[in-house]
Amino acid sequence: MTNTYQLFRGDELVLELRDEPGVLISVAAPPPLPGQAPVTHPFATAAFFQPAHDGELVPMLNNAPDLESFLETARGAGYRVEPV
């Protein structure tokens, strides 16, 4: 079973992710050019909705050894994590 989480800063949805390997998508980044592979992650499929937070969240996600570690780090940084 796949779990989905939403991360908020205040009332603003900044990230939605599932606990399965997949693609990272940001509204700030254009889609990959033809022939280029999308950005992938070994334990998360994620959509970033607020470009102002990408610079903080992407490194936290990439440096985390697993999803639970990422979610704890995000909570510690002031994000509200809600299961969907």
C-alpha positions as CSV (number, residue, x, y, z in Angstrom):
1,M,0.0,0.0,0.0
2,T,1.3,3.4,-1.0
3,N,1.0,6.3,1.5
4,T,0.6,9.9,0.4
5,Y,1.5,13.0,2.4
6,Q,1.0,16.7,1.9
7,L,3.4,19.3,3.4
8,F,2.1,22.7,4.2
9,R,3.8,26.0,5.2
10,G,1.1,27.7,7.1
11,D,-2.0,27.1,5.1
12,E,-0.1,26.8,1.8
13,L,0.3,23.4,0.2
14,V,4.0,23.2,-0.9
15,L,4.6,19.5,-1.6
16,E,2.6,16.3,-2.1
17,L,4.5,13.0,-2.1
18,R,4.0,9.2,-2.2
19,D,6.2,6.7,-0.6
20,E,7.3,5.0,-3.8
21,P,10.2,5.5,-6.2
22,G,9.3,7.9,-8.9
23,V,9.6,11.3,-10.5
24,L,10.1,14.7,-8.9
25,I,8.1,17.5,-10.5
26,S,8.1,21.2,-9.7
27,V,5.9,23.9,-11.0
28,A,9.1,26.0,-11.2
29,A,10.9,23.6,-13.6
30,P,10.1,23.1,-17.2
31,P,9.4,19.5,-18.3
32,P,12.5,17.6,-19.5
33,L,13.6,18.2,-23.0
34,P,13.0,15.5,-25.6
35,G,15.5,12.7,-25.0
36,Q,16.2,13.7,-21.4
37,A,15.0,11.7,-18.5
38,P,12.9,13.3,-15.7
39,V,14.4,13.8,-12.3
40,T,13.7,10.7,-10.2
41,H,14.1,9.7,-6.6
42,P,14.7,6.3,-5.0
43,F,11.9,6.4,-2.4
44,A,9.5,9.2,-3.3
45,T,7.3,10.5,-6.1
46,A,6.7,14.2,-5.5
47,A,5.1,17.3,-6.8
48,F,6.4,20.6,-5.5
49,F,3.8,23.5,-5.7
50,Q,5.6,26.5,-4.3
51,P,8.9,27.3,-5.9
52,A,10.0,29.4,-2.9
53,H,10.3,26.2,-0.9
54,D,12.0,24.0,-3.5
55,G,15.5,25.2,-2.5
56,E,14.9,23.9,1.1
57,L,12.8,20.8,0.4
58,V,14.7,19.2,-2.5
59,P,18.0,19.0,-0.6
60,M,16.2,17.7,2.5
61,L,14.5,15.0,0.4
62,N,17.8,14.1,-1.5
63,N,19.8,13.9,1.8
64,A,17.3,11.8,3.7
65,P,18.0,8.0,3.9
66,D,14.2,7.2,3.8
67,L,10.8,8.8,3.8
68,E,10.3,8.9,7.6
69,S,13.6,10.7,8.0
70,F,12.6,13.2,5.4
71,L,9.2,13.8,7.0
72,E,10.8,14.3,10.5
73,T,13.3,16.7,9.1
74,A,10.5,18.6,7.3
75,R,8.5,18.8,10.5
76,G,11.6,20.1,12.3
77,A,12.0,22.8,9.7
78,G,8.4,24.0,10.4
79,Y,6.4,22.2,7.7
80,R,3.1,20.6,8.7
81,V,2.8,17.0,7.4
82,E,-0.6,15.5,6.8
83,P,-1.4,12.1,5.5
84,V,-3.9,12.0,2.7
